[in-house]
Amino acid sequence: VGDLLYAANAEDTVATFGLSVDGSVRSIAALPTGVDGRTGRVCTTVALHPTSRTIYCGFTEDASRGLTTFRLGDDGVPALRDTNAIESLVLNVRHLHVVGDTLYFALFRGGLWAASIASDGALSNFHDTGLAGDIRFVEGDASRLVVLDNDRGLVIARPEGERVVELGRLGLDGPKIGLSLRGDRAFVALGSAGAYAVNVAGERPVVEAVYRPPGVVTSVDRDGDALAVACTSGVFLYDVAGVSPRLAGFANARAIMLHARFHRGELLVADWLDLVRYRGNRQGRPRALDVSWGTYEREEARARLVVRNVSDEPLTFDGHNTFSSRQVAAGMSAEIPLASNLFRADGTELWSLDLE
């Protein structure tokens, strides 16, 4: 929302961050006002009702704990409003989405539900829309909803009063991990099955393109001719202006990348431990190697560092006098053996290697 970013932050409910003019990301509030970090509700998905400045927090943990709501203050920091705005045994929430004055709930095998939003953000008339299935995500507007169903794939539906009616569907293989909607294009993250761009202008979805980066896709988004594909190992930037997509950049994950969205020409990525802000260059070329950050080794095995070159040109891995440098051919991987004296004890069973 402008220069403020709200993130579902698990046991810490909602975290608020600011996007500074110098390109950095700063913490505005680790917790909403009125939330005790030791007993706070869990948030794994959030949605905003702009008119009432209300944030809705859903989660997939304990289905009997109700829906939590927060009101945004003048400073943009959320304040706890209600820990049980809706209380229902079916409230196992995968995703929330606001359309006008309606809040939609993707409830796994509970299907698609909805509630009415009052002018002050209060919820009422929580009801089943009649669109059944194993629903993971919902996006759209008052005339069309795009739903990602674990069994049926991508579904185009139309709201008709309190009901939502299916118009057409597209079967998709792979786990249904992420969905974003940009105009008449839906972008679907399907894990190791890749990413799909689907035209949803009509009543039946049509595949426009399939992207298969060397990774497990968790999130996809597009801004103009820039396409971002986040994977567990890193985020890939593609230039899709031409007939074929061209890889323009790659950034390695610190932990595991889960969610990526373009915002005002920049790319924002949730990397489990961090929120990362990127400036993309469609004319660029990837210069970073995909480097493993943690591996399990048997006690008698020789430790090694695995690096992968995801680009179409050779790249050099520089050991900085710690171990020998190595050139990694385009599209290939290399294993660098590590001497045992490079590691330090990090507990009873863990050993860590700190590389500059």
SULWOWO-V528878 format. One record per backbone hydrogen bond with DSSP energy under -0.5 kcal/mol. CO is the residue of the C=O (numbers start at 1). NH is the residue of the N-H. Records with the same first field share a line. If there is no record, write none. Layout:
CO->NH / NH
//
This chain:
1->4
3->19
5->17
7->15
9->12
10->13 / 43
13->9
15->7
16->28 / 29
17->5
18->20 / 26
20->23
24->20
26->18
29->16
32->35
33->80
35->37
36->39 / 40
41->13
43->10
45->58
47->56
48->50
49->53 / 54
53->72
54->49
55->70
56->47 / 58
57->68
58->44 / 45
59->93
61->63
62->65
63->91
67->85 / 86
68->57
69->81 / 82
70->55
71->79
73->76
77->73
78->33
79->71
82->69 / 85
86->67
88->91
90->92
91->93
95->106
97->104
99->102
101->117
102->99 / 104
103->115
104->97
105->107 / 113
106->94 / 95
107->110
108->111 / 135
111->107 / 113
112->129 / 131
113->105
114->127
115->103
116->118 / 124
118->121
122->118
124->116
127->114
129->164
130->132
131->112
133->111 / 135
134->150
135->108
137->148
139->146
144->141
145->147 / 157
146->139
147->149 / 155
148->136 / 137
149->153
153->149
154->170
155->147
156->167 / 168
157->145
158->165
160->163
163->160
165->158
168->156
170->154
175->177
178->189
180->187
182->185
184->200
185->182
186->198
187->180
188->190 / 196
189->177 / 178
190->193
191->194 / 217
194->190
195->211
196->188 / 198
197->208 / 209
198->186 / 200
199->206
206->199
209->197
211->195
213->215
215->217
216->232
217->191
219->230
221->228
223->226
225->227 / 240
226->223
227->238
228->221 / 230
229->236
230->218 / 219
231->234 / 257
232->257
233->253
234->231
235->251
236->229
237->248 / 249
238->227 / 240
239->246
246->239 / 248
249->237
251->235
259->270
261->268
263->266
266->263 / 268
267->278
268->261
269->271 / 276
270->258 / 259
271->273
274->271
276->269 / 278
278->267 / 280
281->284
289->291
290->308
295->297
298->301
303->338
304->306
305->307 / 336
306->292
307->334
308->290 / 310
309->331
311->331
315->328
316->318
317->319 / 326
319->322
326->317
327->329
328->315
329->332
332->309
334->307 / 336
335->337
336->305
339->342
340->343
344->352
350->346
352->344
353->355
//
